[in-house]
Amino acid sequence: MHKLLITLATMLLTALNAFCEQSRPNVIFMVSDDLNCYLGAYGNKDVISPNIDKLAARGTVFTNAACQFPVCGPSRSSFMSGLRPNTTGIISNGPSLYKTQPGVKTIPSYFKNHGYVTARAGKVFNHIDNNEKTDWDFILDGGTSPEARKRANTGNEVLVDAGHIHWNAMWRDPECRDEDLADGANTLSVSKWIKKKKDKPFFLAMGFLKPHRPLIVPKKYYELYDPKKLYHSWSRYANEVIPATAKNTAGSKLEEAITAEQRMGLNHAYYATVSYVDAQVGKLMQALDDAGLKENTIVVLFGDNGTHLGEHLCWGKNMLFEASARVPLIIADPANKTVKSYDKVVELIDLFPTLIEMCELPQLDELEGTSLQAAMNGTADSVKAVSFSQVQVRDGWSVRTDRWRLINADPANQTLLLYDLKNDPHELNNQINNPERIALVSKLKNLAISKGFKVK
């Protein structure tokens, strides 16, 4: 009788666990490389991003989200592990997270170990190695044929010569199909996979390569825009004076080499590329709808880091201003329709604990982020007081509150910049020498010290 009771209890527990697994929501996790906040959902009136805007309308838009490092590798290692770059030890594009931190828990490994089917396509981690591959049950990269690559190699090409960074400003408008390029091919493959029957909930990561340069997308997306009618941000920075150490050297060289017409063309190309990514998002959301999974799937969309399009007369990323450190972040939870826009600071390291809580998985105490679920359901006015970003160059760092950003671009020489983002959202007026801000600067510097950042 005792053995029978144990057997029945085991069967009941197994059935209960299976029921819990099946009732958990799916997750679609979309990260777009170098996607800044030039989106309709973020108030940009020029960009054409209807699918992302539609997703934003049914989710929560985080208007002040920060990446922890405005470069692909360190940023991705950070948000995929829920650990800050100073903890992962990855502060450049070189190392692999799995080799630097053997045995590290990542979002896909954790979800896989808790009953989820895991799949990915495209660039999610910055590096693909055998350890990373074991975290995915399915790798869904679509691949392109020689004929597709030949079509994608057509079109008008512009290449600005700015020394070793000439690739940074390349754009082209080939007469090709969406799926002739990697993001479109991956979208097609993933869309088919979404529609296949699964016995377990899934965690699906989709990494879009665009709008990272080179900006090569089908010509039809270029034709959506008249470059002469686009607003160009660089005009407001004509008289700005900031330390050279606060700028990305490559981005400054590009500014020196680029012509006014090329500036306009580069902005045009970036907008076209965002619209291309937007179209792929639309296809994935349609596949989710067609599969009848929309009401049981959490959808996350964000950029791994921002990018400058002439702000502060600079181009690219790897800087600590808003254009580089701030990223779009949208979370659509079909079970939560409370908070549509959240304007307090959040960080990308918050994604891991947020998804754990939303999917009702066991908490991980070692994670350094904070769950955003309370922010989304309106039960917390603020989940954190500040966000942190850093760069490898001169060990620079930034601390941002809801209103202020303090940048130390060169800690060894105490190169400080302070901006009032409420009254000066474009960071034009450095208030570091304002005597009324001494206490604020001291407080923010101490917060930076608490996170291991260098201060003279």
Disulfide bonds with the S-S distance in Angstrom:
none
